[in-house]
């Protein structure tokens, strides 16, 4: 993993590798900073711990929160139990993005006969307003943002990025129920679905259907879902029909 300079910030979420387990404490390497941190037994779990090995093992990767830093002594106090599930997922996603960007850089470095570290440094120096190199790569794909690097690095990297990355998208899923007592109910339902072509649907049985829409972001996806459901369901509301929709992706 590409190393960050200096110390992490207090309350920062960091990825760690456990290096040593003692009776009341665990020592970890902060993978992003190349520094050592300490995890006290009281910060491993909110419950009583009888056996440390049930929670931590040497060599295991864990995601922790930085509690306190003493730069003069080099102490970094960590917590495992204070990391929320949302923070853990966000950090894990960030790590995957970093690893993906690293693979792209390694491939480009091999083709250009350069060291990956040289490309990392050049890209991070020209990252601009983006939070990470991966986000910069994503912008190359989604908005044709040019890389601010010299040739032939620019051409080689851009080609690999376009080949490897797809535009970001999100999917919203739900369950739709349509029950009609009209004599031509089957035809009415079939016609209703033709009015909402952006809905991907599958019949589940008993008048229930799984539906989903995909868009660039959640705001757009939710707008598309609402518009498509209105097109599908409003004409049916005038008929003798039972209609219902439930989100299932939350």
C-alpha positions, 0 to 999 in steps of 0.5 A: 500500500502506498505510504502516507507521510507523517502521522494519522489524525485523531478520529481517523479510520485506518487499516492495520495489521496485527503484529503482536498480541499480549495479555492486555494489549495488541500491537498493530502496524498502520499499513498506510503510515508505516507506524506502530499503534497499540490497541488496549483490550478495553478497545477491542470489544464493548463486551467482556473478553475472556479469550483475546484470540477470539477477536484478534490474531497475528497477521489479521487485517483490521480497521481501527479508529485513532484515539490519541497520538503522542508524536514525541513518543511515537505512541498511537492509541487505537480502537476497534470497538468504536468503528461503526459499520458504516465507517468499516464499509467506507474504509473497505471500499476506499482500500479496494479503490486504492488497490484497483488504482495500484494495479492500473499504475503497476501495469502502466509502469511495466509498459513504460519501464518505470517504477510504480512509485514514480507514477504514484508521486507524479499522479498525487502531485497533480491530483487537484480537487479529487480525494484519491488517485482512483477518483481521478481515474474515475473522472477520466472515464466519466467526464473525459478529464485529462490527466495532467502528466507528461507523455508518454505516461498520459497516453499509456495511463489513459488507455489502461484506465479506459480499458479497466474502469467502467462508469460508476453506477448505483442500483435501486431494487424493490418489490412491486405488487399488482393484483387486478380483478378486471376481466382483461387483467393480464393484458392491463398489467402487460401494457402497464410494464410497456409504459415503464421501459427503464424498469428491469422486472422479473415475475415472482408469483402471486402478483408480485414482481421484482423491479430495479433501476440503475443510474449514475447516482442515487438521486438520479436513480430515485428520480427514474424509479419514481417516474417509471412507477408513476407511468406504470401504476397511475393508469392502473389506479383507475381500474379495480386493482391492488397496488403496492411497492416496497424498497428492498435494497435498504 
